[in-house]
Amino acid sequence: MEETGLSVELDRIVYIIEYVQPDYHFCKFFIHCKRFAGTPTLANKEPAETFLVNASFLAKTDLRKLDVRPTILQDRFWDDLEAEFPETRYLGLEEISSNRS
C-alpha cells in the first residue's frame, strides 16, 4: 500500500535478492499476491525515494522494452508464473554504488 497504493492479499515469497553498498546491506522480497484492490500510484512515495519511478501493470511485451530490475522479471518470471512459482528463488547478491541513477 505504501509504495503502490494497492491493497493486496499476500500468497508467498517467490524471489529474494540482496543488495550491498558500503556500510549498507538490504534484502528485497518479491511476493506473489492472490488478489489486489486499487489503482497503482506513486502518490504516497517518499520525496527522497529515487529508485521507484513508476507504478503500473504491464504486459510481458512492455517489460522487455524497459530497464527492469531484477532482470528475471523480464523473462524467467513468466515461466515461474505459469508454473505457479514452484520454489522460492534466491537471486543472489548485487553490489550497488551510492551514485546509481
All heavy atoms as an XYZ file, in Angstrom:
836
protein
N       0.830     -1.191      0.000
C       0.000      0.000      0.000
C       0.876      1.257      0.000
O       0.597      2.189     -0.722
C      -0.932     -0.015      1.218
C      -1.771      1.234      1.365
S      -2.934      1.534      0.031
C      -4.302      0.570      0.542
N       1.945      1.233      0.803
C       2.734      2.457      0.944
C       3.470      2.851     -0.327
O       3.676      4.031     -0.575
C       3.721      2.333      2.101
C       4.844      1.355      1.834
C       5.742      1.140      3.039
O       5.232      1.018      4.157
O       6.959      1.102      2.843
N       3.875      1.897     -1.154
C       4.630      2.245     -2.357
C       3.773      2.325     -3.611
O       4.085      3.076     -4.521
C       5.764      1.250     -2.584
C       6.853      1.353     -1.545
C       7.961      0.345     -1.763
O       7.702     -0.706     -2.389
O       9.076      0.604     -1.318
N       2.703      1.552     -3.689
C       1.951      1.461     -4.939
C       0.497      1.906     -4.839
O      -0.166      2.062     -5.860
C       1.930      0.013     -5.450
O       1.243     -0.801     -4.497
C       3.329     -0.500     -5.696
N      -0.018      2.052     -3.628
C      -1.423      2.398     -3.470
C      -2.355      1.195     -3.589
O      -3.572      1.356     -3.567
N      -1.820     -0.003     -3.706
C      -2.643     -1.203     -3.844
C      -2.800     -1.909     -2.503
O      -1.876     -1.984     -1.717
C      -2.001     -2.179     -4.832
C      -1.847     -1.710     -6.262
C      -1.051     -2.719     -7.064
C      -3.198     -1.466     -6.900
N      -3.970     -2.462     -2.290
C      -4.224     -3.332     -1.153
C      -4.185     -4.756     -1.709
O      -4.863     -5.040     -2.706
C      -5.591     -3.018     -0.562
O      -5.906     -3.935      0.448
N      -3.377     -5.634     -1.114
C      -3.184     -6.964     -1.679
C      -3.392     -8.065     -0.646
O      -3.240     -7.846      0.550
C      -1.771     -7.123     -2.296
C      -1.565     -6.137     -3.424
C      -0.690     -6.976     -1.250
N      -3.708     -9.253     -1.145
C      -3.738    -10.452     -0.313
C      -2.482    -11.245     -0.663
O      -2.323    -11.725     -1.788
C      -4.978    -11.296     -0.603
C      -5.062    -12.525      0.266
C      -6.270    -13.395     -0.040
O      -7.263    -12.890     -0.595
O      -6.193    -14.600      0.277
N      -1.571    -11.342      0.286
C      -0.289    -11.989      0.059
C      -0.434    -13.501     -0.030
O      -1.251    -14.103      0.657
C       0.678    -11.645      1.190
C       0.924    -10.152      1.422
C       1.840     -9.961      2.605
C       1.478     -9.501      0.181
N       0.401    -14.096     -0.888
C       0.429    -15.554     -1.026
C       1.733    -16.086     -0.440
O       1.744    -16.612      0.654
C       0.287    -15.934     -2.501
C       0.206    -17.431     -2.722
O      -0.070    -18.181     -1.767
O       0.426    -17.866     -3.865
N       2.857    -15.885     -1.166
C       4.144    -16.364     -0.650
C       5.297    -15.637     -1.331
O       5.140    -15.043     -2.377
C       4.276    -17.862     -0.837
C       4.330    -18.308     -2.280
C       4.409    -19.828     -2.338
N       4.549    -20.321     -3.667
C       3.567    -20.468     -4.547
N       2.353    -20.101     -4.231
N       3.805    -20.950     -5.746
N       6.471    -15.747     -0.712
C       7.687    -15.151     -1.273
C       8.125    -15.996     -2.462
O       8.235    -17.219     -2.356
C       8.803    -15.093     -0.212
C       8.394    -14.159      0.930
C      10.118    -14.627     -0.841
C       9.329    -14.202      2.126
N       8.398    -15.329     -3.598
C       8.831    -16.060     -4.793
C      10.276    -15.762     -5.171
O      10.947    -16.615     -5.753
C       7.883    -15.818     -5.987
C       6.502    -16.388     -5.679
C       7.787    -14.354     -6.352
N      10.766    -14.562     -4.860
C      12.155    -14.199     -5.143
C      12.736    -13.433     -3.962
O      12.031    -12.648     -3.310
C      12.278    -13.297     -6.376
C      11.724    -13.873     -7.651
C      10.825    -13.155     -8.420
C      12.112    -15.126     -8.101
C      10.321    -13.667     -9.598
C      11.608    -15.645     -9.275
C      10.711    -14.914    -10.022
O      10.210    -15.434    -11.187
N      14.031    -13.646     -3.749
C      14.780    -12.889     -2.740
C      16.067    -12.431     -3.403
O      16.755    -13.216     -4.053
C      15.131    -13.755     -1.514
C      13.861    -14.308     -0.851
C      15.965    -12.949     -0.507
C      14.132    -15.385      0.178
N      16.389    -11.160     -3.240
C      17.651    -10.623     -3.747
C      18.256     -9.737     -2.672
O      17.539     -9.053     -1.941
C      17.476     -9.856     -5.075
C      18.830     -9.505     -5.689
C      16.588     -8.653     -4.904
C      18.757     -9.031     -7.132
N      19.574     -9.796     -2.559
C      20.294     -8.959     -1.595
C      21.054     -7.871     -2.346
O      21.579     -8.112     -3.430
C      21.305     -9.784     -0.809
C      20.692    -10.824      0.084
C      21.762    -11.567      0.845
O      22.165    -11.083      1.919
O      22.194    -12.623      0.337
N      21.109     -6.713     -1.730
C      21.876     -5.595     -2.264
C      22.852     -5.132     -1.197
O      22.526     -5.125     -0.010
C      20.962     -4.428     -2.642
C      20.043     -4.735     -3.791
C      18.737     -5.134     -3.576
C      20.492     -4.621     -5.102
C      17.889     -5.406     -4.636
C      19.652     -4.895     -6.168
C      18.352     -5.288     -5.928
O      17.519     -5.558     -6.983
N      24.020     -4.733     -1.640
C      25.026     -4.248     -0.705
C      25.714     -3.035     -1.318
O      25.898     -2.947     -2.532
C      26.039     -5.357     -0.339
C      26.871     -5.789     -1.523
C      26.915     -4.941      0.806
N      26.008     -2.103     -0.480
C      26.843     -0.958     -0.834
C      27.645     -0.644      0.415
O      27.360     -1.190      1.481
C      26.014      0.230     -1.306
C      25.062      0.817     -0.275
C      24.154      1.884     -0.864
O      23.621      1.723     -1.937
N      23.999      2.974     -0.153
N      28.660      0.168      0.325
C      29.468      0.442      1.523
C      28.597      0.837      2.727
O      27.750      1.716      2.627
C      30.373      1.590      1.080
C      30.504      1.394     -0.402
C      29.151      0.884     -0.848
N      28.762      0.116      3.812
C      28.068      0.370      5.083
C      26.547      0.184      5.026
O      25.840      0.713      5.881
C      28.397      1.782      5.598
C      29.869      1.969      5.841
O      30.515      1.027      6.334
O      30.393      3.058      5.516
N      26.041     -0.555      4.029
C      24.594     -0.753      3.940
C      24.304     -2.068      3.229
O      24.886     -2.370      2.196
C      23.946      0.408      3.191
C      22.444      0.444      3.284
C      21.807      0.637      4.494
C      21.668      0.294      2.146
C      20.425      0.679      4.577
C      20.285      0.341      2.218
C      19.673      0.531      3.437
O      18.308      0.564      3.522
N      23.397     -2.862      3.795
C      23.019     -4.149      3.227
C      21.519     -4.308      3.414
O      20.991     -4.076      4.492
C      23.780     -5.273      3.965
C      23.395     -6.633      3.528
N      22.954     -7.585      4.390
C      23.399     -7.222      2.306
C      22.702     -8.703      3.735
N      22.966     -8.505      2.467
N      20.809     -4.672      2.344
C      19.376     -4.888      2.474
C      18.909     -5.981      1.523
O      19.581     -6.318      0.562
C      18.577     -3.595      2.271
C      18.665     -3.012      0.885
C      17.659     -3.238     -0.044
C      19.738     -2.212      0.514
C      17.729     -2.695     -1.309
C      19.811     -1.651     -0.743
C      18.803     -1.902     -1.667
N      17.748     -6.538      1.837
C      17.146     -7.597      1.031
C      15.804     -7.117      0.499
O      15.098     -6.372      1.179
C      16.884     -8.843      1.872
S      18.363     -9.624      2.487
N      15.480     -7.575     -0.695
C      14.154     -7.333     -1.267
C      13.484     -8.684     -1.429
O      14.088     -9.647     -1.881
C      14.247     -6.645     -2.623
C      14.537     -5.184     -2.518
C      14.281     -4.513     -3.849
C      14.443     -3.024     -3.666
N      14.055     -2.321     -4.870
N      12.240     -8.722     -1.038
C      11.432     -9.919     -1.155
C      10.322     -9.635     -2.157
O       9.590     -8.663     -2.011
C      10.827    -10.293      0.204
C      11.864    -10.596      1.238
C      12.395     -9.592      2.028
C      12.310    -11.892      1.413
C      13.356     -9.867      2.985
C      13.278    -12.185      2.373
C      13.799    -11.159      3.155
N      10.211    -10.481     -3.156
C       9.159    -10.356     -4.154
C       8.094    -11.380     -3.795
O       8.378    -12.574     -3.686
C       9.719    -10.607     -5.559
C      10.675     -9.541     -5.980
C      11.984     -9.549     -5.521
C      10.267     -8.518     -6.812
C      12.880     -8.561     -5.892
C      11.156     -7.524     -7.192
C      12.457     -7.542     -6.733
N       6.874    -10.895     -3.602
C       5.809    -11.727     -3.065
C       4.684    -11.871     -4.083
O       4.206    -10.873     -4.634
C       5.273    -11.120     -1.751
C       6.426    -11.009     -0.746
C       4.113    -11.943     -1.198
C       6.103    -10.228      0.494
N       4.289    -13.107     -4.319
C       3.140    -13.357     -5.174
C       1.888    -12.997     -4.391
O       1.757    -13.351     -3.211
C       3.103    -14.833     -5.582
C       1.955    -15.163     -6.462
N       0.811    -15.760     -5.997
C       1.771    -14.972     -7.787
C      -0.026    -15.927     -6.997
N       0.530    -15.463     -8.099
N       0.984    -12.297     -5.018
C      -0.262    -11.880     -4.373
C      -1.444    -12.556     -5.050
O      -1.482    -12.679     -6.275
C      -0.419    -10.368     -4.450
S       0.918     -9.509     -3.620
N      -2.393    -12.983     -4.254
C      -3.570    -13.675     -4.785
C      -4.568    -12.696     -5.386
O      -5.127    -12.950     -6.434
C      -4.265    -14.469     -3.678
C      -3.462    -15.618     -3.144
C      -4.245    -16.317     -2.060
C      -3.442    -17.442     -1.468
N      -4.216    -18.143     -0.436
N      -4.807    -11.606     -4.693
C      -5.791    -10.616     -5.121
C      -5.275     -9.224     -4.806
O      -4.425     -9.055     -3.943
C      -7.109    -10.810     -4.371
C      -7.864    -12.047     -4.727
C      -9.102    -12.181     -3.824
N      -9.628    -13.521     -3.755
C      -9.035    -14.572     -3.204
N      -7.880    -14.453     -2.646
N      -9.605    -15.756     -3.197
N      -5.840     -8.247     -5.504
C      -5.495     -6.864     -5.211
C      -6.712     -5.981     -5.407
O      -7.670     -6.351     -6.090
C      -4.336     -6.381     -6.099
C      -4.732     -6.150     -7.528
C      -5.178     -4.907     -7.950
C      -4.666     -7.176     -8.448
C      -5.560     -4.698     -9.260
C      -5.032     -6.975     -9.754
C      -5.482     -5.742    -10.171
N      -6.655     -4.803     -4.804
C      -7.687     -3.785     -4.994
C      -6.977     -2.444     -5.083
O      -5.952     -2.227     -4.437
C      -8.666     -3.788     -3.817
N      -7.511     -1.563     -5.885
C      -6.940     -0.231     -6.032
C      -6.326     -0.025     -7.405
O      -6.358     -0.889     -8.268
N      -5.763      1.144     -7.571
C      -5.112      1.545     -8.815
C      -3.670      1.911     -8.500
O      -3.423      2.669     -7.560
C      -5.832      2.772     -9.421
O      -7.211      2.429     -9.631
C      -5.216      3.179    -10.739
N      -2.712      1.401     -9.275
C      -1.302      1.722     -8.995
C      -1.040      3.231     -9.043
O      -1.495      3.922     -9.945
C      -0.540      1.021    -10.120
C      -1.457     -0.001    -10.656
C      -2.839      0.529    -10.447
N      -0.311      3.717     -8.033
C       0.028      5.135     -7.958
C       1.306      5.298     -7.142
O       1.642      4.445     -6.336
C      -1.112      5.950     -7.304
O      -0.725      7.319     -7.246
C      -1.418      5.471     -5.898
N       1.988      6.400     -7.361
C       3.154      6.747     -6.542
C       2.852      7.958     -5.652
O       3.751      8.591     -5.128
C       4.358      7.052     -7.432
C       4.894      5.882     -8.258
C       6.106      6.320     -9.057
C       5.252      4.717     -7.374
N       1.599      8.245     -5.457
C       1.189      9.421     -4.690
C       1.722      9.412     -3.261
O       1.952     10.475     -2.683
C      -0.337      9.533     -4.677
N       1.943      8.233     -2.682
C       2.405      8.137     -1.290
C       3.911      7.972     -1.172
O       4.426      7.797     -0.076
C       1.722      6.964     -0.592
C       0.230      7.109     -0.562
O      -0.292      8.209     -0.488
N      -0.477      6.007     -0.635
N       4.624      8.021     -2.289
C       6.074      7.814     -2.295
C       6.783      8.913     -1.509
O       6.415     10.080     -1.580
C       6.576      7.809     -3.744
C       8.046      7.578     -3.886
C       8.440      7.509     -5.343
C       8.896      8.873     -5.803
N       9.618      8.858     -7.067
N       7.794      8.505     -0.749
C       8.612      9.465     -0.017
C       9.345     10.362     -1.025
O       9.895      9.854     -2.010
C       9.634      8.746      0.855
C       9.031      7.967      1.998
C       8.470      8.873      3.078
O       9.010      9.972      3.297
O       7.476      8.470      3.700
N       9.385     11.657     -0.809
C      10.056     12.566     -1.752
C      11.527     12.217     -2.006
O      12.019     12.418     -3.108
C       9.932     13.927     -1.083
C       8.759     13.804     -0.183
C       8.743     12.371      0.282
N      12.215     11.678     -1.019
C      13.638     11.349     -1.172
C      13.865     10.028     -1.916
O      14.986      9.731     -2.305
C      14.311     11.296      0.196
N      12.821      9.235     -2.134
C      12.937      7.949     -2.837
C      13.312      8.193     -4.295
O      12.610      8.893     -5.005
C      11.615      7.197     -2.756
C      11.489      5.996     -3.664
C      12.485      4.905     -3.392
O      12.426      4.328     -2.298
O      13.320      4.647     -4.260
N      14.450      7.615     -4.723
C      14.912      7.840     -6.098
C      14.836      6.601     -6.973
O      14.880      6.721     -8.195
C      16.368      8.349     -6.102
O      17.199      7.374     -5.467
C      16.487      9.681     -5.394
N      14.724      5.414     -6.384
C      14.715      4.191     -7.187
C      13.344      3.875     -7.770
O      13.236      3.315     -8.839
C      15.200      2.990     -6.370
C      16.662      3.075     -6.031
C      17.073      3.269     -4.728
C      17.622      2.963     -7.016
C      18.417      3.343     -4.409
C      18.972      3.038     -6.710
C      19.361      3.233     -5.409
N      12.287      4.212     -7.078
C      10.932      3.925     -7.531
C      10.485      5.030     -8.485
O      10.362      6.186     -8.083
C      10.000      3.838     -6.320
C       8.606      3.293     -6.534
C       8.644      1.888     -7.110
C       7.846      3.288     -5.229
N      10.288      4.682     -9.751
C       9.981      5.711    -10.749
C       8.609      5.564    -11.398
O       8.135      6.490    -12.050
C      11.067      5.772    -11.857
C      12.398      6.180    -11.268
C      11.188      4.442    -12.576
N       7.966      4.394    -11.243
C       6.660      4.204    -11.858
C       5.941      3.050    -11.167
O       6.576      2.143    -10.653
C       6.826      3.899    -13.352
C       5.521      3.975    -14.116
O       4.482      4.298    -13.561
N       5.573      3.675    -15.400
N       4.624      3.107    -11.192
C       3.802      2.010    -10.680
C       2.678      1.792    -11.676
O       1.835      2.674    -11.872
C       3.236      2.350     -9.303
N       2.698      0.632    -12.333
C       1.655      0.323    -13.313
C       1.670     -1.176    -13.596
O       2.622     -1.873    -13.267
C       1.872      1.103    -14.609
O       3.091      0.751    -15.212
N       0.610     -1.644    -14.210
C       0.549     -3.025    -14.663
C       1.031     -3.043    -16.110
O       0.613     -2.220    -16.916
C      -0.877     -3.571    -14.567
C      -1.356     -3.712    -13.153
C      -2.334     -2.876    -12.650
C      -0.818     -4.679    -12.325
C      -2.772     -3.006    -11.348
C      -1.245     -4.821    -11.016
C      -2.224     -3.980    -10.529
N       1.921     -3.985    -16.412
C       2.497     -4.065    -17.751
C       2.389     -5.475    -18.308
O       2.472     -6.451    -17.570
C       3.980     -3.668    -17.716
C       4.285     -2.258    -17.253
C       5.781     -2.088    -17.048
C       3.771     -1.247    -18.257
N       2.261     -5.548    -19.612
C       2.273     -6.833    -20.300
C       3.713     -7.286    -20.500
O       4.648     -6.480    -20.437
C       1.581     -6.698    -21.657
N       3.887     -8.550    -20.774
C       5.204     -9.127    -20.996
C       5.971     -8.356    -22.067
O       7.154     -8.062    -21.907
C       5.032    -10.589    -21.398
C       6.278    -11.370    -21.604
C       5.909    -12.807    -21.958
C       7.079    -13.694    -22.113
N       6.690    -15.086    -22.391
N       5.329     -8.007    -23.156
C       5.997     -7.283    -24.248
C       6.427     -5.883    -23.816
O       7.456     -5.386    -24.260
C       5.094     -7.187    -25.488
O       3.839     -6.613    -25.110
C       4.875     -8.554    -26.106
N       5.666     -5.256    -22.941
C       6.018     -3.916    -22.448
C       7.259     -3.965    -21.571
O       8.106     -3.075    -21.629
C       4.863     -3.312    -21.651
C       3.631     -3.065    -22.496
O       3.782     -2.789    -23.701
O       2.518     -3.170    -21.952
N       7.383     -4.998    -20.734
C       8.528     -5.117    -19.831
C       9.838     -5.283    -20.590
O      10.878     -4.803    -20.162
C       8.351     -6.302    -18.882
C       7.425     -6.085    -17.699
C       7.267     -7.370    -16.912
C       7.924     -4.983    -16.808
N       9.783     -5.950    -21.719
C      11.007     -6.182    -22.499
C      11.594     -4.889    -23.049
O      12.760     -4.837    -23.405
C      10.727     -7.167    -23.617
C      10.516     -8.560    -23.072
C      10.679     -9.593    -24.152
N      10.675    -10.909    -23.548
C       9.910    -11.904    -23.947
N       9.105    -11.744    -24.966
N       9.969    -13.073    -23.339
N      10.810     -3.844    -23.111
C      11.272     -2.556    -23.638
C      11.890     -1.675    -22.552
O      12.423     -0.624    -22.845
C      10.097     -1.803    -24.276
C       9.445     -2.548    -25.412
C       8.185     -1.834    -25.863
C       7.385     -2.687    -26.828
N       6.079     -2.078    -27.111
N      11.804     -2.114    -21.298
C      12.239     -1.291    -20.169
C      13.473     -1.870    -19.479
O      13.747     -3.066    -19.571
C      11.102     -1.187    -19.148
C       9.808     -0.568    -19.648
C       8.737     -0.695    -18.577
C      10.010      0.881    -20.047
N      14.174     -1.021    -18.741
C      15.291     -1.453    -17.904
C      14.712     -1.853    -16.543
O      14.604     -1.031    -15.640
C      16.306     -0.322    -17.753
C      17.486     -0.712    -16.882
O      17.716     -1.924    -16.680
O      18.179      0.199    -16.399
N      14.296     -3.100    -16.434
C      13.616     -3.602    -15.241
C      14.607     -4.394    -14.406
O      15.350     -5.215    -14.923
C      12.419     -4.496    -15.639
C      11.752     -5.082    -14.424
C      11.435     -3.718    -16.481
N      14.617     -4.145    -13.101
C      15.497     -4.863    -12.172
C      14.676     -5.543    -11.108
O      13.727     -4.943    -10.626
C      16.470     -3.882    -11.497
C      17.253     -3.042    -12.439
C      18.269     -3.862    -13.230
N      18.864     -3.085    -14.283
C      20.004     -2.449    -14.199
N      20.689     -2.505    -13.092
N      20.464     -1.770    -15.223
N      14.993     -6.733    -10.735
C      15.974     -7.614    -11.325
C      15.505     -8.096    -12.703
O      14.304     -8.158    -12.974
C      16.101     -8.768    -10.333
C      14.803     -8.787     -9.603
C      14.328     -7.365     -9.574
N      16.440     -8.466    -13.538
C      16.129     -8.824    -14.919
C      15.250    -10.063    -15.036
O      14.593    -10.254    -16.061
C      17.414     -9.022    -15.742
O      18.217    -10.010    -15.100
C      18.188     -7.732    -15.877
N      15.192    -10.894    -13.999
C      14.323    -12.077    -14.028
C      12.871    -11.693    -14.290
O      12.094    -12.480    -14.830
C      14.454    -12.909    -12.725
C      13.877    -14.307    -12.913
C      13.800    -12.194    -11.552
C      14.165    -15.257    -11.781
N      12.501    -10.467    -13.961
C      11.128    -10.015    -14.164
C      10.797     -9.827    -15.644
O       9.639     -9.735    -16.021
C      10.875     -8.716    -13.396
C      11.031     -8.823    -11.884
C      10.852     -7.471    -11.227
C      10.060     -9.841    -11.310
N      11.809     -9.772    -16.487
C      11.578     -9.627    -17.921
C      11.416    -10.973    -18.621
O      10.835    -11.028    -19.691
C      12.735     -8.876    -18.576
C      12.772     -7.421    -18.195
C      13.924     -6.711    -18.854
O      15.030     -7.237    -18.909
N      13.670     -5.523    -19.346
N      11.943    -12.034    -18.069
C      11.911    -13.298    -18.789
C      11.470    -14.473    -17.920
O      10.355    -14.946    -18.024
C      13.270    -13.584    -19.440
C      14.434    -13.365    -18.486
O      14.364    -13.789    -17.321
O      15.446    -12.769    -18.909
N      12.300    -14.956    -17.039
C      12.028    -16.163    -16.245
C      10.760    -16.045    -15.400
O      10.066    -17.036    -15.150
C      13.245    -16.454    -15.344
C      13.130    -17.678    -14.481
C      13.154    -18.934    -15.342
N      12.903    -20.121    -14.574
C      13.840    -20.972    -14.207
N      15.093    -20.775    -14.528
N      13.501    -22.036    -13.520
N      10.434    -14.860    -14.967
C       9.230    -14.626    -14.173
C       7.993    -15.242    -14.829
O       7.167    -15.860    -14.167
C       9.012    -13.122    -13.963
C       7.628    -12.775    -13.488
C       7.298    -12.900    -12.152
C       6.657    -12.350    -14.382
C       6.018    -12.590    -11.704
C       5.373    -12.047    -13.944
C       5.055    -12.163    -12.610
N       7.869    -15.077    -16.142
C       6.675    -15.541    -16.847
C       6.575    -17.060    -16.829
O       5.472    -17.612    -16.712
C       6.662    -14.975    -18.262
C       6.673    -13.477    -18.205
C       7.762    -12.662    -18.331
C       5.573    -12.623    -17.917
N       7.396    -11.345    -18.150
C       6.063    -11.292    -17.903
C       4.222    -12.842    -17.680
C       5.243    -10.196    -17.656
C       3.400    -11.738    -17.440
C       3.918    -10.442    -17.428
N       7.707    -17.739    -16.917
C       7.715    -19.205    -16.794
C       7.367    -19.628    -15.380
O       6.597    -20.564    -15.164
C       9.088    -19.767    -17.174
C       9.432    -19.546    -18.635
O       8.505    -19.479    -19.472
O      10.640    -19.428    -18.938
N       7.928    -18.908    -14.403
C       7.633    -19.212    -12.999
C       6.159    -18.968    -12.690
O       5.531    -19.751    -11.976
C       8.505    -18.363    -12.071
C       9.961    -18.780    -12.084
O      10.273    -19.903    -12.538
O      10.805    -17.969    -11.647
N       5.603    -17.906    -13.228
C       4.187    -17.596    -13.022
C       3.310    -18.709    -13.587
O       2.383    -19.182    -12.922
C       3.841    -16.261    -13.678
C       2.383    -15.812    -13.613
C       1.954    -15.569    -12.176
C       2.181    -14.556    -14.461
N       3.618    -19.138    -14.799
C       2.843    -20.210    -15.434
C       2.941    -21.508    -14.629
O       1.973    -22.260    -14.527
C       3.328    -20.440    -16.859
C       2.462    -21.403    -17.640
C       2.870    -21.491    -19.098
O       3.156    -20.456    -19.711
O       2.904    -22.635    -19.610
N       4.104    -21.756    -14.035
C       4.314    -22.966    -13.220
C       3.831    -22.783    -11.778
O       4.042    -23.654    -10.934
C       5.790    -23.352    -13.227
N       3.206    -21.641    -11.492
C       2.685    -21.314    -10.158
C       3.788    -21.232     -9.115
O       3.615    -21.659     -7.976
C       1.580    -22.281     -9.752
C       0.379    -22.215    -10.676
C      -0.744    -23.151    -10.285
O      -0.581    -23.947     -9.332
O      -1.796    -23.075    -10.936
N       4.939    -20.709     -9.501
C       6.066    -20.484     -8.607
C       6.369    -21.711     -7.747
O       6.097    -21.739     -6.551
C       5.828    -19.251     -7.733
C       5.666    -17.990     -8.519
C       4.408    -17.459     -8.772
C       6.768    -17.339     -9.033
C       4.263    -16.300     -9.515
C       6.636    -16.189     -9.777
C       5.376    -15.658    -10.024
N       6.952    -22.734     -8.363
C       7.193    -23.981     -7.635
C       8.195    -23.876     -6.490
O       8.202    -24.730     -5.608
C       7.719    -24.926     -8.721
C       8.222    -24.036     -9.792
C       7.396    -22.790     -9.741
N       9.037    -22.842     -6.494
C      10.013    -22.683     -5.412
C      10.351    -21.208     -5.230
O      10.145    -20.397     -6.127
C      11.287    -23.461     -5.726
C      12.007    -22.960     -6.971
C      13.216    -23.802     -7.339
O      13.505    -24.776     -6.634
O      13.868    -23.466     -8.325
N      10.868    -20.887     -4.066
C      11.398    -19.552     -3.836
C      12.793    -19.509     -4.439
O      13.607    -20.383     -4.173
C      11.465    -19.240     -2.332
O      10.143    -19.298     -1.797
C      12.059    -17.873     -2.075
N      13.060    -18.503     -5.246
C      14.361    -18.379     -5.905
C      15.193    -17.285     -5.242
O      14.729    -16.166     -5.085
C      14.201    -18.023     -7.375
C      13.571    -19.090     -8.199
C      13.631    -18.733     -9.678
N      12.835    -19.644    -10.442
C      13.205    -20.861    -10.809
N      14.389    -21.312    -10.471
N      12.402    -21.634    -11.502
N      16.402    -17.649     -4.874
C      17.372    -16.676     -4.374
C      18.106    -16.120     -5.597
O      18.721    -16.874     -6.346
C      18.342    -17.327     -3.397
C      19.442    -16.396     -2.954
C      19.159    -15.290     -2.156
C      20.759    -16.601     -3.353
C      20.166    -14.428     -1.760
C      21.767    -15.746     -2.958
C      21.463    -14.653     -2.163
O      22.465    -13.792     -1.779
N      18.029    -14.821     -5.796
C      18.588    -14.198     -6.987
C      20.007    -13.693     -6.803
O      20.603    -13.157     -7.732
C      17.686    -13.048     -7.446
C      16.227    -13.430     -7.719
C      15.444    -12.209     -8.174
C      16.124    -14.561     -8.720
N      20.544    -13.845     -5.602
C      21.934    -13.507     -5.387
C      22.152    -12.179     -4.683
O      21.234    -11.536     -4.187
N      23.420    -11.790     -4.679
C      23.883    -10.572     -4.024
C      24.369     -9.620     -5.107
O      25.164     -9.999     -5.955
C      25.020    -10.896     -3.067
C      25.674     -9.742     -2.330
C      24.701     -9.102     -1.355
C      26.897    -10.228     -1.587
N      23.858     -8.405     -5.091
C      24.242     -7.408     -6.086
C      24.852     -6.207     -5.381
O      24.274     -5.680     -4.437
C      23.028     -6.977     -6.900
C      23.358     -6.025     -8.015
C      22.157     -5.699     -8.873
O      21.306     -6.584     -9.101
O      22.059     -4.543     -9.308
N      26.007     -5.813     -5.843
C      26.652     -4.613     -5.294
C      26.137     -3.401     -6.044
O      26.093     -3.400     -7.278
C      28.180     -4.704     -5.455
C      28.891     -3.613     -4.734
C      30.410     -3.815     -4.737
O      30.854     -4.971     -4.850
O      31.120     -2.818     -4.622
N      25.707     -2.407     -5.294
C      25.223     -1.181     -5.935
C      26.086     -0.017     -5.461
O      26.550      0.020     -4.336
C      23.724     -0.904     -5.623
C      23.468     -0.845     -4.117
C      22.851     -1.933     -6.271
C      22.071     -0.449     -3.762
N      26.276      0.913     -6.331
C      27.053      2.089     -5.961
C      26.111      3.145     -5.409
O      24.941      3.183     -5.731
C      27.824      2.638     -7.165
O      26.923      3.115     -8.132
N      26.650      4.015     -4.588
C      25.839      5.056     -3.966
C      25.424      6.142     -4.949
O      24.549      6.927     -4.684
C      26.565      5.676     -2.783
O      27.800      6.206     -3.211
N      26.050      6.179     -6.147
C      25.701      7.202     -7.128
C      24.878      6.641     -8.277
O      24.808      7.238     -9.333
C      26.956      7.884     -7.672
C      27.881      6.905     -8.381
O      27.611      5.715     -8.433
N      28.989      7.406     -8.895
N      24.201      5.509     -8.063
C      23.359      4.903     -9.092
C      22.200      5.827     -9.417
O      21.549      6.364     -8.537
C      22.827      3.557     -8.578
C      22.005      2.829     -9.569
C      21.586      1.510     -8.983
N      20.638      0.876     -9.865
C      20.008     -0.239     -9.583
N      20.210     -0.840     -8.447
N      19.160     -0.756    -10.439
N      21.925      5.997    -10.682
C      20.812      6.881    -11.071
C      19.680      6.113    -11.689
O      19.761      4.981    -11.978
C      21.318      7.913    -12.057
O      21.924      7.325    -13.180
